């Protein structure tokens, strides 16, 4: 897309082969993220990636935009949902960072999608609240749980160890949920 005065605004890149590969091999989980492109103009790359059945990253599509904001994310989500023919988001999970524009856009545009935050962002906040690295390994065991039984075992282990360190830990105040509850995430 080019604005008046012939200035670059944004471009969407989504290949049919990637779309077909996503539908054939991936779960209904999409991770959205952004990064700066090192160039004279300072554009940004917004990307959507899935996870296949082996938990490997699978690129779906991406856009290059002038800047990351609510309008850019809305435009990207419109293109993404058309590309993958996603209706209202029911049955889908979107994983994002804690960037407010992105979270607001996902909630407004796809009201039925389940929204999750990246574990590394949860951990960064969690580490501040619980004083450093003492419970780091327990956190990641919980975050990587793939069954409800495994999740509960790791949560119990973390609670016992956190009580020994004078910290109260529970899944509700950490925003953590077992992957198995998220339809095969």
N, CA, C and O of each residue as an XYZ file, in Angstrom:
740
protein
N       0.846     -1.159      0.000
C       0.000      0.000      0.000
C       0.898      1.231      0.000
O       1.861      1.296      0.764
N       0.596      2.193     -0.837
C       1.372      3.422     -0.938
C       0.448      4.598     -0.644
O      -0.641      4.695     -1.209
N       0.886      5.490      0.241
C       0.117      6.687      0.564
C       0.221      7.695     -0.564
O       0.979      7.512     -1.517
N      -0.554      8.760     -0.438
C      -0.380      9.891     -1.348
C       1.079     10.334     -1.230
O       1.728     10.015     -0.234
N       1.576     11.009     -2.145
C       2.969     11.465     -2.190
C       3.929     10.296     -2.382
O       5.126     10.440     -2.133
N       3.424      9.137     -2.823
C       4.245      7.969     -3.148
C       5.171      7.529     -2.022
O       6.344      7.242     -2.261
N       4.658      7.473     -0.807
C       5.449      6.992      0.324
C       4.949      5.622      0.738
O       3.747      5.356      0.760
N       5.899      4.758      1.066
C       5.556      3.416      1.511
C       4.802      3.486      2.833
O       5.184      4.227      3.738
N       3.725      2.705      2.935
C       2.984      2.633      4.190
C       3.054      1.226      4.783
O       3.411      1.063      5.950
N       2.713      0.200      3.979
C       2.734     -1.166      4.487
C       2.561     -2.170      3.347
O       2.061     -1.841      2.271
N       2.995     -3.414      3.620
C       2.844     -4.495      2.649
C       2.572     -5.795      3.404
O       3.170     -6.049      4.450
N       1.677     -6.606      2.874
C       1.330     -7.909      3.439
C       1.966     -9.001      2.574
O       1.918     -8.936      1.346
N       2.562    -10.002      3.228
C       3.146    -11.136      2.520
C       2.569    -12.411      3.119
O       2.800    -12.723      4.288
N       1.812    -13.144      2.301
C       1.230    -14.408      2.740
C       1.144    -15.347      1.554
O       0.406    -15.079      0.606
N       1.873    -16.424      1.592
C       1.920    -17.360      0.470
C       0.899    -18.481      0.673
O       0.694    -18.946      1.794
N       0.264    -18.908     -0.413
C      -0.703    -19.998     -0.334
C      -0.063    -21.283      0.187
O      -0.703    -22.040      0.916
N       1.178    -21.532     -0.175
C       1.857    -22.748      0.294
C       1.991    -22.749      1.817
O       1.824    -23.790      2.452
N       2.290    -21.590      2.404
C       2.370    -21.507      3.862
C       0.993    -21.676      4.493
O       0.861    -22.321      5.533
N      -0.023    -21.105      3.874
C      -1.390    -21.248      4.378
C      -1.795    -22.725      4.367
O      -2.329    -23.228      5.355
N      -1.547    -23.409      3.267
C      -1.892    -24.828      3.164
C      -1.092    -25.657      4.165
O      -1.622    -26.586      4.774
N       0.180    -25.321      4.330
C       1.005    -26.018      5.314
C       0.502    -25.797      6.731
O       0.504    -26.718      7.548
N       0.074    -24.579      7.020
C      -0.470    -24.281      8.343
C      -1.707    -25.132      8.606
O      -1.812    -25.773      9.651
N      -2.646    -25.140      7.653
C      -3.879    -25.914      7.837
C      -3.605    -27.408      7.914
O      -4.343    -28.137      8.577
N      -2.560    -27.873      7.249
C      -2.264    -29.301      7.245
C      -1.477    -29.780      8.441
O      -1.533    -30.964      8.774
N      -0.743    -28.897      9.101
C       0.191    -29.373     10.118
C       0.114    -28.670     11.465
O       0.726    -29.130     12.429
N      -0.617    -27.572     11.556
C      -0.547    -26.762     12.776
C      -1.843    -26.772     13.579
O      -2.921    -27.095     13.081
N      -1.684    -26.404     14.833
C      -2.821    -26.251     15.731
C      -3.414    -24.862     15.545
O      -2.800    -24.012     14.900
N      -4.581    -24.620     16.092
C      -5.255    -23.326     15.945
C      -4.702    -22.315     16.946
O      -5.437    -21.700     17.718
N      -3.393    -22.169     16.902
C      -2.673    -21.265     17.784
C      -1.787    -20.390     16.921
O      -1.018    -20.886     16.097
N      -1.900    -19.075     17.117
C      -1.072    -18.139     16.353
C      -0.347    -17.220     17.328
O      -0.960    -16.645     18.227
N       0.945    -17.091     17.142
C       1.744    -16.142     17.911
C       1.964    -14.904     17.063
O       2.390    -14.995     15.911
N       1.672    -13.755     17.636
C       1.879    -12.478     16.954
C       3.020    -11.748     17.635
O       3.086    -11.684     18.863
N       3.916    -11.199     16.831
C       5.047    -10.473     17.408
C       5.527     -9.430     16.423
O       5.098     -9.391     15.270
N       6.430     -8.583     16.899
C       6.974     -7.517     16.061
C       8.467     -7.373     16.316
O       8.987     -7.773     17.358
N       9.136     -6.789     15.332
C      10.541     -6.448     15.519
C      10.876     -5.278     14.601
O      10.206     -5.042     13.595
N      11.908     -4.567     14.963
C      12.374     -3.454     14.141
C      13.205     -4.004     12.992
O      13.942     -4.977     13.147
N      13.072     -3.369     11.845
C      13.942     -3.682     10.718
C      15.044     -2.641     10.700
O      14.776     -1.440     10.740
N      16.258     -3.092     10.641
C      17.383     -2.154     10.647
C      17.551     -1.576      9.251
O      18.131     -2.194      8.358
N      17.034     -0.392      9.101
C      17.143      0.288      7.819
C      17.121      1.788      8.076
O      16.912      2.238      9.202
N      17.336      2.533      7.036
C      17.330      3.988      7.167
C      15.951      4.521      7.514
O      15.835      5.555      8.173
N      14.908      3.834      7.080
C      13.551      4.332      7.302
C      12.925      3.808      8.594
O      11.915      4.356      9.038
N      13.484      2.773      9.209
C      13.016      2.297     10.503
C      11.675      1.596     10.496
O      10.900      1.740     11.442
N      11.385      0.837      9.446
C      10.126      0.105      9.386
C      10.101     -1.003     10.438
O      11.113     -1.300     11.074
N       8.914     -1.612     10.609
C       8.774     -2.713     11.541
C       8.144     -3.915     10.838
O       7.337     -3.773      9.919
N       8.533     -5.082     11.293
C       7.998     -6.336     10.787
C       7.026     -6.875     11.823
O       7.395     -7.066     12.982
N       5.783     -7.122     11.415
C       4.795     -7.788     12.258
C       4.623     -9.186     11.688
O       4.480     -9.347     10.476
N       4.635    -10.192     12.542
C       4.583    -11.559     12.027
C       3.554    -12.400     12.760
O       3.212    -12.149     13.916
N       3.076    -13.404     12.046
C       2.182    -14.416     12.610
C       2.817    -15.767     12.352
O       3.110    -16.116     11.208
N       3.030    -16.534     13.423
C       3.601    -17.865     13.288
C       2.736    -18.855     14.048
O       2.092    -18.515     15.040
N       2.738    -20.076     13.562
C       2.017    -21.149     14.227
C       3.005    -22.136     14.808
O       4.221    -21.956     14.730
N       2.453    -23.182     15.392
C       3.255    -24.288     15.916
C       2.717    -25.580     15.318
O       1.514    -25.837     15.363
N       3.607    -26.388     14.760
C       3.151    -27.653     14.202
C       3.012    -28.701     15.312
O       3.210    -28.399     16.489
N       2.676    -29.904     14.934
C       2.423    -30.960     15.922
C       3.676    -31.359     16.688
O       3.581    -31.957     17.760
N       4.838    -31.036     16.157
C       6.102    -31.301     16.850
C       6.580    -30.094     17.641
O       7.705    -30.074     18.140
N       5.723    -29.095     17.753
C       5.995    -27.854     18.483
C       7.092    -27.013     17.828
O       7.774    -26.241     18.502
N       7.258    -27.164     16.518
C       8.201    -26.340     15.773
C       7.487    -25.108     15.239
O       6.291    -25.143     14.949
N       8.229    -24.031     15.114
C       7.658    -22.777     14.609
C       7.351    -22.917     13.122
O       8.143    -23.471     12.359
N       6.186    -22.405     12.725
C       5.764    -22.467     11.330
C       5.312    -21.075     10.899
O       4.304    -20.582     11.405
N       6.034    -20.423      9.973
C       5.633    -19.071      9.549
C       4.311    -19.106      8.785
O       4.074    -19.997      7.969
N       3.462    -18.129      9.060
C       2.171    -18.053      8.369
C       2.176    -16.879      7.401
O       1.973    -17.056      6.200
N       2.405    -15.695      7.920
C       2.452    -14.495      7.086
C       3.099    -13.367      7.882
O       3.321    -13.491      9.087
N       3.396    -12.271      7.200
C       4.008    -11.128      7.863
C       3.688     -9.866      7.085
O       3.270     -9.906      5.928
N       3.898     -8.751      7.755
C       3.727     -7.455      7.105
C       4.901     -6.569      7.486
O       5.527     -6.746      8.530
N       5.178     -5.622      6.622
C       6.127     -4.559      6.935
C       5.300     -3.290      7.005
O       4.548     -2.976      6.083
N       5.444     -2.556      8.115
C       4.668     -1.340      8.336
C       5.599     -0.208      8.760
O       6.737     -0.441      9.167
N       5.098      1.012      8.657
C       5.898      2.179      9.064
C       6.110      2.202     10.566
O       7.162      2.634     11.037
N       5.131      1.747     11.317
C       5.258      1.751     12.770
C       4.245      0.821     13.395
O       3.196      0.545     12.813
N       4.563      0.339     14.584
C       3.655     -0.546     15.295
C       2.668      0.301     16.084
O       3.051      1.064     16.971
N       1.400      0.154     15.750
C       0.335      0.855     16.470
C      -0.962      0.085     16.268
O      -0.987     -0.928     15.569
N      -2.020      0.559     16.870
C      -3.294     -0.151     16.794
C      -3.784     -0.274     15.350
O      -4.319     -1.314     14.963
N      -3.605      0.768     14.562
C      -4.031      0.734     13.160
C      -3.262     -0.321     12.370
O      -3.852     -1.057     11.580
N      -1.946     -0.397     12.579
C      -1.133     -1.405     11.881
C      -1.547     -2.821     12.274
O      -1.672     -3.692     11.414
N      -1.759     -3.053     13.567
C      -2.173     -4.372     14.021
C      -3.558     -4.719     13.491
O      -3.788     -5.860     13.090
N      -4.483     -3.771     13.479
C      -5.830     -4.021     12.958
C      -5.752     -4.416     11.489
O      -6.381     -5.386     11.066
N      -4.972     -3.659     10.708
C      -4.805     -3.957      9.285
C      -4.216     -5.362      9.101
O      -4.672     -6.125      8.249
N      -3.206     -5.693      9.901
C      -2.586     -7.012      9.822
C      -3.589     -8.115     10.179
O      -3.655     -9.134      9.491
N      -4.365     -7.920     11.244
C      -5.342     -8.937     11.634
C      -6.424     -9.124     10.575
O      -6.887    -10.243     10.352
N      -6.827     -8.047      9.929
C      -7.793     -8.159      8.827
C      -7.207     -9.019      7.712
O      -7.864     -9.931      7.209
N      -5.971     -8.723      7.331
C      -5.309     -9.506      6.281
C      -5.102    -10.960      6.706
O      -5.331    -11.876      5.915
N      -4.672    -11.174      7.945
C      -4.433    -12.517      8.465
C      -5.716    -13.341      8.474
O      -5.718    -14.487      8.025
N      -6.799    -12.772      8.976
C      -8.058    -13.520      9.058
C      -8.631    -13.810      7.678
O      -9.249    -14.856      7.480
N      -8.440    -12.910      6.723
C      -8.868    -13.194      5.345
C      -7.996    -14.287      4.739
O      -8.495    -15.200      4.080
N      -6.702    -14.186      4.966
C      -5.740    -15.148      4.416
C      -6.046    -16.566      4.899
O      -6.008    -17.511      4.111
N      -6.350    -16.718      6.189
C      -6.615    -18.037      6.760
C      -8.105    -18.359      6.844
O      -8.480    -19.433      7.313
N      -8.935    -17.458      6.404
C     -10.403    -17.582      6.502
C     -10.848    -17.914      7.924
O     -11.554    -18.893      8.163
N     -10.417    -17.076      8.853
C     -10.825    -17.176     10.258
C     -12.034    -16.269     10.428
O     -11.984    -15.094     10.065
N     -13.102    -16.796     10.970
C     -14.323    -15.993     11.135
C     -14.194    -15.054     12.340
O     -13.639    -13.962     12.217
N     -14.695    -15.467     13.482
C     -14.708    -14.599     14.661
C     -13.668    -14.985     15.701
O     -13.611    -14.387     16.776
N     -12.855    -15.969     15.393
C     -11.811    -16.385     16.319
C     -12.207    -17.518     17.237
O     -11.384    -17.972     18.031
N     -13.440    -17.992     17.158
C     -13.870    -19.068     18.043
C     -13.023    -20.320     17.805
O     -12.871    -20.774     16.671
N     -12.478    -20.865     18.887
C     -11.642    -22.056     18.796
C     -10.171    -21.754     18.580
O      -9.355    -22.674     18.528
N      -9.819    -20.489     18.452
C      -8.433    -20.083     18.201
C      -7.802    -19.533     19.470
O      -8.489    -19.059     20.375
N      -6.470    -19.609     19.515
C      -5.694    -19.002     20.595
C      -4.672    -18.069     19.959
O      -3.962    -18.451     19.030
N      -4.606    -16.850     20.467
C      -3.602    -15.877     20.025
C      -2.650    -15.630     21.187
O      -3.076    -15.345     22.307
N      -1.374    -15.742     20.907
C      -0.345    -15.481     21.907
C       0.379    -14.204     21.495
O       0.838    -14.075     20.360
N       0.474    -13.258     22.438
C       1.103    -11.976     22.139
C       2.012    -11.558     23.286
O       2.027    -12.172     24.353
N       2.766    -10.501     23.036
C       3.494     -9.886     24.138
C       2.502     -9.022     24.912
O       1.299     -9.068     24.651
N       2.994     -8.251     25.844
C       2.094     -7.456     26.668
C       1.950     -6.037     26.138
O       1.687     -5.112     26.906
N       2.116     -5.861     24.848
C       1.991     -4.559     24.210
C       0.509     -4.193     24.118
O      -0.281     -4.938     23.537
N       0.136     -3.058     24.686
C      -1.273     -2.681     24.844
C      -2.013     -2.553     23.529
O      -3.134     -3.049     23.418
N      -1.428     -1.901     22.516
C      -2.114     -1.748     21.227
C      -2.492     -3.097     20.642
O      -3.599     -3.267     20.131
N      -1.596     -4.039     20.713
C      -1.847     -5.371     20.162
C      -2.929     -6.095     20.954
O      -3.841     -6.675     20.364
N      -2.842     -6.071     22.263
C      -3.849     -6.746     23.085
C      -5.238     -6.154     22.851
O      -6.215     -6.891     22.720
N      -5.325     -4.829     22.798
C      -6.615     -4.170     22.548
C      -7.173     -4.542     21.183
O      -8.371     -4.790     21.050
N      -6.326     -4.582     20.182
C      -6.766     -4.896     18.826
C      -7.259     -6.338     18.736
O      -8.290     -6.599     18.116
N      -6.540     -7.270     19.343
C      -6.969     -8.664     19.323
C      -8.326     -8.801     20.004
O      -9.222     -9.461     19.477
N      -8.482     -8.180     21.178
C      -9.763     -8.266     21.897
C     -10.907     -7.663     21.092
O     -11.995     -8.236     21.035
N     -10.670     -6.511     20.469
C     -11.729     -5.819     19.730
C     -12.071     -6.520     18.422
O     -13.239     -6.609     18.043
N     -11.050     -7.015     17.738
C     -11.254     -7.565     16.406
C     -11.702     -9.015     16.422
O     -12.485     -9.436     15.570
N     -11.210     -9.781     17.386
C     -11.522    -11.213     17.447
C     -12.042    -11.531     18.848
O     -11.316    -12.063     19.688
N     -13.289    -11.202     19.079
C     -13.856    -11.280     20.425
C     -13.910    -12.697     20.985
O     -13.919    -12.865     22.204
N     -13.947    -13.705     20.150
C     -14.056    -15.083     20.635
C     -12.729    -15.812     20.739
O     -12.701    -16.985     21.110
N     -11.646    -15.155     20.426
C     -10.347    -15.802     20.495
C      -9.878    -15.862     21.952
O     -10.137    -14.946     22.732
N      -9.190    -16.944     22.308
C      -8.545    -17.005     23.622
C      -7.219    -16.275     23.501
O      -6.445    -16.527     22.577
N      -6.958    -15.371     24.435
C      -5.729    -14.585     24.380
C      -4.783    -15.045     25.475
O      -5.192    -15.232     26.621
N      -3.517    -15.228     25.119
C      -2.472    -15.615     26.065
C      -1.277    -14.688     25.873
O      -1.102    -14.088     24.812
N      -0.461    -14.583     26.918
C       0.786    -13.827     26.835
C       1.947    -14.800     26.738
O       1.861    -15.933     27.211
N       3.028    -14.354     26.125
C       4.234    -15.172     26.059
C       4.721    -15.464     27.470
O       4.695    -14.591     28.337
N       5.163    -16.688     27.695
C       5.647    -17.083     29.017
C       6.839    -16.229     29.439
O       6.992    -15.933     30.624
N       7.682    -15.830     28.497
C       8.861    -15.034     28.882
C       8.449    -13.681     29.460
O       9.146    -13.145     30.322
N       7.324    -13.118     28.998
C       6.838    -11.863     29.568
C       6.231    -12.102     30.948
O       6.431    -11.309     31.868
N       5.485    -13.205     31.085
C       4.961    -13.549     32.403
C       6.110    -13.764     33.382
O       6.060    -13.309     34.524
N       7.155    -14.469     32.916
C       8.286    -14.743     33.797
C       8.993    -13.451     34.220
O       9.382    -13.312     35.379
N       9.159    -12.518     33.297
C       9.836    -11.259     33.643
C       9.093    -10.539     34.768
O       9.717    -10.045     35.707
N       7.766    -10.480     34.677
C       6.978     -9.858     35.740
C       7.002    -10.693     37.013
O       7.087    -10.156     38.118
N       6.928    -11.994     36.850
C       6.911    -12.914     37.973
C       8.215    -12.828     38.762
O       8.207    -12.846     39.993
N       9.325    -12.736     38.049
C      10.647    -12.661     38.681
C      10.763    -11.405     39.543
O      11.333    -11.450     40.634
N      10.227    -10.291     39.060
C      10.246     -9.042     39.846
C       9.451     -9.213     41.135
O       9.883     -8.785     42.206
N       8.298     -9.836     41.020
C       7.407     -9.998     42.169
C       7.951    -11.000     43.183
O       7.760    -10.827     44.387
N       8.624    -12.040     42.710
C       9.061    -13.119     43.588
C      10.570    -13.137     43.815
O      11.131    -14.156     44.219
N      11.212    -12.024     43.556
C      12.590    -11.851     43.984
C      13.654    -12.676     43.304
O      14.387    -13.403     43.974
N      13.755    -12.588     42.030
C      14.908    -13.162     41.364
C      14.713    -14.557     40.819
O      13.648    -14.908     40.312
N      15.781    -15.354     40.936
C      15.866    -16.621     40.213
C      15.570    -17.862     41.057
O      15.665    -18.981     40.553
N      15.214    -17.683     42.329
C      15.058    -18.834     43.223
C      14.045    -19.851     42.713
O      14.241    -21.054     42.888
N      12.974    -19.395     42.089
C      11.915    -20.300     41.643
C      11.860    -20.433     40.117
O      10.881    -20.940     39.570
N      12.908    -19.977     39.440
C      12.920    -19.965     37.977
C      12.625    -21.343     37.363
O      11.757    -21.461     36.499
N      13.334    -22.366     37.801
C      13.145    -23.699     37.227
C      11.731    -24.217     37.445
O      11.173    -24.899     36.585
N      11.157    -23.894     38.590
C       9.785    -24.324     38.862
C       8.811    -23.613     37.925
O       7.880    -24.226     37.404
N       9.032    -22.323     37.715
C       8.165    -21.562     36.801
C       8.154    -22.208     35.419
O       7.090    -22.430     34.841
N       9.341    -22.510     34.890
C       9.412    -23.048     33.528
C       8.863    -24.472     33.441
O       8.335    -24.863     32.400
N       8.979    -25.246     34.507
C       8.331    -26.562     34.509
C       6.824    -26.404     34.382
O       6.180    -27.121     33.616
N       6.267    -25.467     35.134
C       4.827    -25.216     35.069
C       4.446    -24.716     33.684
O       3.482    -25.202     33.093
N       5.190    -23.753     33.165
C       4.871    -23.145     31.870
C       4.924    -24.162     30.732
O       4.183    -24.034     29.758
N       5.785    -25.165     30.840
C       5.944    -26.153     29.764
C       5.083    -27.402     29.956
O       5.182    -28.347     29.174
N       4.255    -27.411     30.974
C       3.374    -28.559     31.213
C       2.437    -28.755     30.029
O       1.914    -27.790     29.472
N       2.233    -30.005     29.653
C       1.354    -30.283     28.516
C       0.111    -31.072     28.893
O      -0.772    -31.270     28.059
N       0.030    -31.525     30.136
C      -1.184    -32.198     30.602
C      -1.619    -31.550     31.904
O      -0.818    -30.916     32.591
N      -2.883    -31.711     32.239
C      -3.387    -31.128     33.482
C      -2.724    -31.778     34.689
O      -2.432    -31.100     35.674
N      -2.484    -33.089     34.624
C      -1.828    -33.787     35.729
C      -0.418    -33.228     35.937
O      -0.019    -32.914     37.058
N       0.322    -33.110     34.842
C       1.687    -32.567     34.908
C       1.672    -31.135     35.448
O       2.492    -30.781     36.295
N       0.749    -30.322     34.961
C       0.617    -28.937     35.425
C       0.386    -28.900     36.938
O       1.065    -28.163     37.653
N      -0.567    -29.691     37.419
C      -0.888    -29.698     38.846
C       0.286    -30.181     39.689
O       0.535    -29.645     40.769
N       1.014    -31.195     39.205
C       2.198    -31.684     39.923
C       3.255    -30.588     40.026
O       3.823    -30.366     41.095
N       3.516    -29.906     38.912
C       4.535    -28.846     38.932
C       4.086    -27.654     39.770
O       4.903    -27.041     40.458
N       2.787    -27.316     39.722
C       2.285    -26.228     40.556
C       2.446    -26.574     42.032
O       2.853    -25.728     42.829
N       2.127    -27.813     42.399
C       2.274    -28.239     43.792
C       3.738    -28.129     44.221
O       4.043    -27.610     45.295
N       4.636    -28.622     43.368
C       6.075    -28.565     43.649
C       6.529    -27.117     43.827
O       7.302    -26.812     44.736
N       6.047    -26.226     42.958
C       6.426    -24.814     43.063
C       5.849    -24.185     44.329
O       6.528    -23.407     45.000
N       4.589    -24.521     44.662
C       3.986    -23.966     45.880
C       4.746    -24.388     47.127
O       5.013    -23.567     48.004
N       5.097    -25.673     47.208
C       5.835    -26.173     48.366
C       7.170    -25.452     48.487
O       7.545    -25.013     49.574
N       7.883    -25.330     47.383
C       9.190    -24.667     47.413
C       9.064    -23.171     47.652
O       9.934    -22.574     48.286
N       7.997    -22.555     47.156
C       7.830    -21.119     47.372
C       7.469    -20.823     48.819
O       7.887    -19.800     49.361
N       6.687    -21.714     49.462
C       6.340    -21.515     50.874
C       7.590    -21.584     51.739
O       7.701    -20.863     52.730
N       8.531    -22.447     51.368
C       9.795    -22.534     52.102
C      10.595    -21.241     51.974
O      11.440    -20.949     52.820
N      10.332    -20.463     50.918
C      11.043    -19.209     50.704
C      10.184    -18.013     51.106
O      10.566    -16.870     50.852
N       9.019    -18.261     51.735
C       8.153    -17.184     52.198
C       7.386    -16.487     51.086
O       7.026    -15.319     51.232
N       7.125    -17.179     49.971
C       6.420    -16.594     48.829
C       5.137    -17.391     48.611
O       5.144    -18.620     48.677
N       4.034    -16.683     48.350
C       2.784    -17.361     48.039
C       2.619    -17.387     46.528
O       2.616    -16.339     45.882
N       2.482    -18.571     45.969
C       2.360    -18.731     44.523
C       1.100    -19.521     44.232
O       0.847    -20.549     44.859
N       0.302    -19.041     43.275
C      -0.805    -19.842     42.766
C      -1.007    -19.511     41.306
O      -0.565    -18.464     40.833
N      -1.678    -20.406     40.585
C      -1.811    -20.247     39.138
C      -2.692    -19.066     38.771
O      -2.499    -18.454     37.720
N      -3.663    -18.734     39.625
C      -4.569    -17.647     39.294
C      -3.848    -16.297     39.255
O      -4.071    -15.501     38.343
N      -2.983    -16.039     40.243
C      -2.335    -14.729     40.256
C      -1.119    -14.656     39.346
O      -0.486    -13.604     39.250
N      -0.784    -15.737     38.686
C       0.345    -15.717     37.762
C      -0.100    -15.731     36.306
O       0.737    -15.612     35.410
N      -1.409    -15.875     36.047
C      -1.890    -15.924     34.670
C      -1.467    -17.203     33.960
O      -1.407    -17.241     32.732
N      -1.174    -18.246     34.725
C      -0.696    -19.485     34.124
C      -1.839    -20.478     34.021
O      -2.636    -20.626     34.947
N      -1.906    -21.145     32.903
C      -2.890    -22.196     32.705
C      -2.213    -23.337     31.974
O      -1.273    -23.141     31.203
N      -2.704    -24.512     32.229
C      -2.096    -25.687     31.604
C      -2.359    -25.675     30.099
O      -3.449    -25.322     29.647
N      -1.360    -26.058     29.348
C      -1.496    -26.115     27.903
C      -2.603    -27.052     27.462
O      -3.287    -26.772     26.478
N      -2.796    -28.159     28.164
C      -3.794    -29.139     27.749
C      -5.205    -28.566     27.821
O      -6.098    -29.045     27.121
N      -5.423    -27.549     28.653
C      -6.734    -26.924     28.729
C      -6.985    -26.039     27.518
O      -8.118    -25.631     27.263
N      -5.940    -25.746     26.784
C      -6.044    -24.849     25.634
C      -6.112    -25.636     24.332
O      -5.476    -25.259     23.348
N      -6.867    -26.709     24.318
C      -7.122    -27.516     23.134
C      -5.839    -27.904     22.391
O      -5.703    -27.647     21.195
N      -4.923    -28.511     23.097
C      -3.756    -29.088     22.442
C      -2.625    -28.131     22.179
O      -1.777    -28.402     21.328
N      -2.585    -27.020     22.882
C      -1.475    -26.077     22.686
C      -0.201    -26.744     23.108
O       0.868    -26.138     23.030
